[in-house]
């Protein structure tokens, strides 16, 4: 192959160039709101910075990623690896999924090269794993909730964190929990996000039902659960040489693929973001699975939802006036996800052109 062919191969198409601009705009926005010691702006009112180091690292800002992780280790993470008490009060969106968010911090610390910090928090998460079923408990502190409820968001993210940090025993248990979750899904067209022992959690409090039972044939639902499961399963299949994990991931993503198109067309909803992430990961793990056709549409999906200033926010139908902390949460997440799509799309172009 000539040098000109190589240069042409790495020359991104128009959509990728637009996505790179969106990525860089979000990085610039984030960097403007991080102090020199790594302290994120508005960090006292919301614990939404946990994924920030992860996003900055994959976007090519290792110094900023390291600073944020170092600040968090000094001021927000306890000796036992868990969050220090007091910073989640009044933040049900964060506190209910504390194991999920701590799992994202594990990846942040690992990506920033702070392996000791990552392992300290990962050891704490391993101690929280259900020893029988392998799920990670949801921290529900209100309502009449039975003990031992575990959710797909926390469990799959902690499984991914375990893969990254080499705790394969934790990842194996997560795989078994997800296998049981999919097998227990009723045939009523809904996706149940929680397990209660061997069965799905069918009777959540009404105030919590939106996040627990997802009718994929209706718009403006919590469409993110299957994607989170599929990201873990795709990585697990490679690392543990378990091809059946790919089939399991396909089963989860079938809910998105066969669900309402408003997941993708409703400009006021960002609930399908993890499907976009999963598409990028699955395209690499399951190249014959037809995921390539989703790469460009999902990349455009993220571009269309970005504010001109560079931030992303939560779904506008639920929160039309997001705070800075809300924007920090979603920008950190979407930056990581669109970067995964950019990588997958261009890896595909490289293979096809080689």
C-alpha positions as CSV (number, residue, x, y, z in Angstrom):
1,X,0.0,0.0,0.0
2,X,1.4,3.4,-0.9
3,X,1.7,6.3,1.5
4,X,-1.0,8.2,-0.5
5,X,-3.4,5.2,0.0
6,X,-2.7,5.3,3.7
7,X,-3.3,9.0,3.9
8,X,-6.6,8.6,2.0
9,X,-7.7,5.8,4.3
10,X,-7.3,8.0,7.4
11,X,-9.0,11.0,5.8
12,X,-12.4,11.1,7.5
13,X,-15.6,11.5,5.6
14,X,-17.9,14.5,6.1
15,X,-20.0,12.9,8.9
16,X,-16.9,11.9,10.8
17,X,-15.4,15.4,10.5
18,X,-18.6,16.8,11.9
19,X,-18.5,14.3,14.7
20,X,-14.9,15.2,15.5
21,X,-15.9,18.9,15.7
22,X,-18.8,17.9,18.1
23,X,-16.4,15.9,20.2
24,X,-13.8,18.7,20.3
25,X,-16.5,21.2,21.2
26,X,-17.6,19.1,24.1
27,X,-14.1,18.7,25.3
28,X,-13.5,22.5,25.2
29,X,-16.7,23.0,27.2
30,X,-15.7,20.5,29.9
31,X,-12.2,21.9,30.2
32,X,-13.6,25.4,30.8
33,X,-15.4,24.0,33.9
34,X,-12.5,22.2,35.6
35,X,-10.3,24.1,38.0
36,X,-6.5,23.8,37.9
37,X,-6.6,21.2,40.8
38,X,-9.1,19.0,38.9
39,X,-12.1,20.2,40.8
40,X,-15.2,20.2,38.5
41,X,-17.5,23.2,38.7
42,X,-20.7,22.8,40.7
43,X,-19.3,19.6,42.3
44,X,-20.9,20.3,45.7
45,X,-24.4,20.2,44.4
46,X,-24.2,17.1,42.3
47,X,-22.1,14.0,42.2
48,X,-22.0,13.8,38.4
49,X,-18.3,14.0,37.8
50,X,-17.6,10.3,38.1
51,X,-17.2,9.6,34.4
52,X,-15.4,12.8,33.6
53,X,-11.9,11.3,33.8
54,X,-13.0,8.4,31.5
55,X,-14.3,10.8,28.9
56,X,-11.4,13.1,28.9
57,X,-8.9,10.2,28.7
58,X,-10.5,8.7,25.6
59,X,-10.8,12.2,24.0
60,X,-7.1,12.8,24.3
61,X,-6.9,14.9,27.5
62,X,-4.9,12.7,29.9
63,X,-3.6,15.5,32.1
64,X,-7.1,16.8,32.8
65,X,-8.4,13.3,33.3
66,X,-5.6,12.7,35.9
67,X,-6.3,15.9,37.7
68,X,-10.0,15.2,38.1
69,X,-9.3,11.7,39.4
70,X,-6.7,13.0,41.8
71,X,-9.1,15.6,43.1
72,X,-11.9,13.0,43.6
73,X,-9.5,10.6,45.4
74,X,-8.6,13.3,47.9
75,X,-12.1,14.9,48.4
76,X,-14.8,12.5,47.4
77,X,-13.7,8.9,47.8
78,X,-13.2,7.2,51.2
79,X,-10.6,4.8,52.4
80,X,-12.9,1.9,51.7
81,X,-13.3,3.0,48.0
82,X,-16.9,4.1,48.2
83,X,-18.1,7.7,48.0
84,X,-17.7,9.8,51.1
85,X,-21.1,10.2,52.9
86,X,-23.0,13.4,52.4
87,X,-22.5,14.3,48.8
88,X,-25.5,12.4,47.4
89,X,-28.3,13.8,49.6
90,X,-31.2,14.9,47.5
91,X,-29.8,13.4,44.4
92,X,-32.0,10.3,43.9
93,X,-30.9,9.9,40.2
94,X,-27.3,9.5,41.5
95,X,-27.8,7.9,44.9
96,X,-30.1,5.1,43.7
97,X,-27.5,4.0,41.2
98,X,-24.4,4.7,43.4
99,X,-22.8,1.4,42.4
100,X,-23.2,2.4,38.7
101,X,-21.6,5.8,39.2
102,X,-18.8,4.4,41.3
103,X,-18.2,1.8,38.5
104,X,-17.8,4.7,36.0
105,X,-15.3,6.3,38.4
106,X,-13.3,3.0,38.5
107,X,-12.9,3.3,34.7
108,X,-12.0,7.0,35.0
109,X,-9.2,6.2,37.5
110,X,-7.9,3.3,35.4
111,X,-7.9,5.3,32.2
112,X,-6.0,8.1,34.0
113,X,-3.4,5.6,35.2
114,X,-4.4,5.8,38.9
115,X,-4.6,2.0,39.2
116,X,-4.4,2.0,43.0
117,X,-7.4,4.3,43.2
118,X,-9.3,2.3,40.6
119,X,-8.7,-1.0,42.4
120,X,-9.6,0.4,45.8
121,X,-13.1,1.4,44.5
122,X,-13.3,-1.9,42.5
123,X,-12.7,-3.9,45.6
124,X,-15.5,-2.1,47.4
125,X,-17.8,-2.8,44.5
126,X,-16.9,-6.5,44.5
127,X,-17.8,-6.6,48.2
128,X,-21.3,-5.3,47.2
129,X,-22.0,-7.9,44.6
130,X,-24.8,-10.3,45.4
131,X,-23.0,-13.5,46.2
132,X,-25.7,-15.8,44.9
133,X,-27.0,-14.1,41.7
134,X,-24.1,-11.7,40.9
135,X,-26.1,-8.5,40.5
136,X,-25.2,-5.1,42.0
137,X,-27.9,-3.7,44.4
138,X,-29.8,-0.6,43.7
139,X,-29.6,1.8,46.7
140,X,-33.3,2.5,47.2
141,X,-33.8,4.6,50.2
142,X,-37.5,5.4,49.9
143,X,-40.7,3.6,49.4
144,X,-41.6,0.0,50.1
145,X,-38.9,-1.7,48.2
146,X,-37.9,-5.3,49.0
147,X,-34.3,-6.0,49.8
148,X,-31.8,-7.2,47.3
149,X,-33.1,-5.4,44.2
150,X,-30.4,-5.3,41.5
151,X,-30.5,-3.3,38.3
152,X,-29.0,-3.8,34.9
153,X,-27.4,-0.4,34.8
154,X,-25.3,-0.9,37.9
155,X,-24.6,-4.5,37.3
156,X,-23.4,-4.2,33.7
157,X,-21.3,-1.1,34.4
158,X,-19.6,-2.8,37.4
159,X,-19.1,-5.9,35.2
160,X,-17.4,-3.6,32.6
161,X,-15.2,-2.1,35.3
162,X,-14.3,-5.5,36.5
163,X,-13.2,-6.5,33.0
164,X,-11.0,-3.4,32.7
165,X,-9.4,-3.9,36.1
166,X,-8.9,-7.7,35.7
167,X,-11.4,-8.9,38.3
168,X,-12.8,-11.7,36.1
169,X,-14.5,-13.5,38.9
170,X,-16.8,-10.4,39.4
171,X,-17.3,-10.2,35.6
172,X,-18.3,-13.9,35.4
173,X,-21.0,-13.4,38.1
174,X,-22.3,-10.4,36.2
175,X,-22.5,-12.5,33.0
176,X,-24.6,-15.0,34.8
177,X,-26.9,-12.3,36.3
178,X,-27.5,-10.8,32.8
179,X,-28.1,-14.2,31.4
180,X,-30.8,-14.7,34.0
181,X,-32.3,-11.3,33.5
182,X,-32.8,-11.9,29.8
183,X,-34.2,-15.3,30.4
184,X,-36.7,-14.0,32.9
185,X,-38.1,-11.3,30.7
186,X,-41.9,-11.8,30.3
187,X,-43.3,-11.9,26.7
188,X,-45.4,-8.7,27.2
189,X,-43.3,-6.4,25.1
190,X,-41.8,-4.6,28.1
191,X,-38.2,-4.7,29.2
192,X,-37.7,-5.1,33.0
193,X,-34.6,-3.4,34.3
194,X,-34.4,-5.1,37.7
195,X,-34.1,-8.5,39.1
196,X,-35.5,-9.6,42.4
197,X,-33.7,-12.9,43.0
198,X,-34.3,-15.2,40.0
199,X,-37.3,-13.2,38.6
200,X,-37.6,-9.7,37.3
201,X,-39.0,-7.0,39.6
202,X,-42.6,-6.7,38.4
203,X,-44.1,-4.4,41.1
204,X,-42.1,-1.3,41.6
205,X,-43.5,1.7,43.4
206,X,-45.4,3.9,40.9
207,X,-42.9,6.7,41.3
208,X,-40.1,4.4,40.2
209,X,-41.9,2.4,37.5
210,X,-40.6,4.6,34.6
211,X,-37.0,3.4,35.4
212,X,-38.0,-0.1,36.1
213,X,-40.4,-1.3,33.4
214,X,-39.8,-0.1,29.8
215,X,-42.5,-0.4,27.1
216,X,-40.3,-0.3,24.0
217,X,-43.4,0.3,21.8
218,X,-44.0,3.7,23.4
219,X,-42.0,7.0,23.1
220,X,-40.0,8.8,25.8
221,X,-39.1,5.7,27.8
222,X,-35.9,4.6,29.6
223,X,-34.4,2.9,26.5
224,X,-30.8,2.7,27.8
225,X,-30.8,-0.6,29.7
226,X,-30.3,-3.1,26.9
227,X,-27.4,-1.1,25.5
228,X,-25.5,-1.1,28.8
229,X,-25.9,-4.8,29.0
230,X,-24.7,-5.3,25.5
231,X,-21.5,-3.2,26.0
232,X,-20.5,-5.4,28.8
233,X,-21.3,-8.6,27.0
234,X,-19.4,-7.6,23.9
235,X,-16.3,-6.9,25.9
236,X,-16.8,-10.0,28.0
237,X,-17.1,-12.2,24.8
238,X,-13.6,-11.0,23.7
239,X,-11.9,-11.2,27.0
240,X,-13.4,-14.5,28.3
241,X,-13.6,-16.1,24.8
242,X,-17.3,-16.7,25.3
243,X,-19.0,-16.3,21.9
244,X,-22.4,-17.1,23.5
245,X,-22.1,-13.6,25.1
246,X,-22.5,-12.1,21.7
247,X,-25.8,-13.9,21.2
248,X,-26.9,-12.7,24.6
249,X,-26.0,-9.1,23.6
250,X,-28.1,-9.5,20.4
251,X,-31.0,-10.6,22.5
252,X,-30.8,-7.4,24.7
253,X,-30.4,-5.1,21.7
254,X,-33.4,-6.6,20.0
255,X,-35.5,-4.5,22.3
256,X,-34.1,-1.3,20.8
257,X,-33.9,-2.6,17.2
258,X,-37.6,-3.7,17.3
259,X,-38.8,-0.9,19.4
260,X,-40.4,2.4,18.5
261,X,-38.5,4.6,16.0
262,X,-39.1,7.6,18.3
263,X,-36.1,6.3,20.2
264,X,-34.1,7.8,17.3
265,X,-36.4,10.5,15.9
266,X,-37.5,12.4,19.0
267,X,-35.1,15.2,19.2
268,X,-36.1,15.9,22.8
269,X,-35.1,12.5,24.1
270,X,-31.6,11.2,24.8
271,X,-32.7,7.9,26.2
272,X,-31.2,5.8,23.4
273,X,-27.6,7.0,24.0
274,X,-26.4,3.7,25.3
275,X,-27.7,1.9,22.2
276,X,-25.4,4.1,20.2
277,X,-22.5,3.2,22.5
278,X,-23.4,-0.5,22.1
279,X,-23.6,-0.2,18.3
280,X,-20.0,1.0,18.3
281,X,-18.8,-1.8,20.6
282,X,-20.8,-4.5,18.9
283,X,-19.6,-3.6,15.4
284,X,-16.2,-4.6,16.5
285,X,-17.2,-7.7,18.6
286,X,-19.9,-8.9,16.2
287,X,-18.8,-7.7,12.7
288,X,-21.3,-9.9,10.9
289,X,-24.2,-8.8,13.0
290,X,-25.2,-5.9,10.8
291,X,-24.3,-3.2,13.4
292,X,-22.4,-1.2,10.8
293,X,-25.6,0.2,9.3
294,X,-26.3,1.9,12.7
295,X,-23.0,3.6,13.1
296,X,-23.6,6.7,10.9
297,X,-27.3,7.2,12.1
298,X,-26.3,7.0,15.7
299,X,-23.4,9.4,15.2
300,X,-25.8,11.9,13.7
301,X,-28.2,11.2,16.6
302,X,-25.6,12.6,19.0
303,X,-24.6,15.5,16.8
304,X,-28.2,16.6,16.4
305,X,-28.7,16.8,20.2
306,X,-25.6,18.8,21.1
307,X,-26.0,22.4,22.2
308,X,-24.1,25.0,20.2
309,X,-21.8,25.7,23.2
310,X,-20.7,22.1,23.2
311,X,-22.7,20.5,26.0
312,X,-25.3,17.8,26.0
313,X,-28.1,17.7,28.5
314,X,-30.7,15.3,29.8
315,X,-33.9,14.6,27.8
316,X,-35.7,17.9,27.2
317,X,-39.1,16.4,27.6
318,X,-38.2,15.7,31.3
319,X,-35.8,18.5,32.1
320,X,-36.0,21.5,29.7
321,X,-33.8,23.7,31.9
322,X,-30.8,21.6,33.0
323,X,-28.4,22.8,35.6
324,X,-24.7,22.9,34.9
325,X,-24.3,19.7,36.9
326,X,-26.9,18.0,34.7
327,X,-25.0,19.1,31.6
328,X,-21.7,17.9,33.1
329,X,-23.2,14.4,33.6
330,X,-24.6,14.1,30.1
331,X,-21.6,15.7,28.3
332,X,-19.2,13.4,30.0
333,X,-21.3,10.4,28.9
334,X,-22.0,11.5,25.4
335,X,-18.4,12.5,24.7
336,X,-17.3,8.9,25.6
337,X,-20.1,7.4,23.5
338,X,-19.6,9.5,20.3
339,X,-15.9,8.8,20.5
340,X,-16.7,5.1,20.5
341,X,-18.8,5.5,17.4
342,X,-16.1,7.5,15.7
343,X,-13.5,4.8,16.4
344,X,-15.8,2.0,15.2
345,X,-16.8,3.8,12.0
346,X,-13.2,4.5,11.1
347,X,-11.9,1.1,12.1
348,X,-14.5,-0.3,9.7
349,X,-13.3,2.0,6.9
350,X,-9.7,1.0,7.6
351,X,-10.5,-2.7,7.3
352,X,-12.6,-2.3,4.2
353,X,-9.8,-0.2,2.5
354,X,-6.9,-2.4,3.5
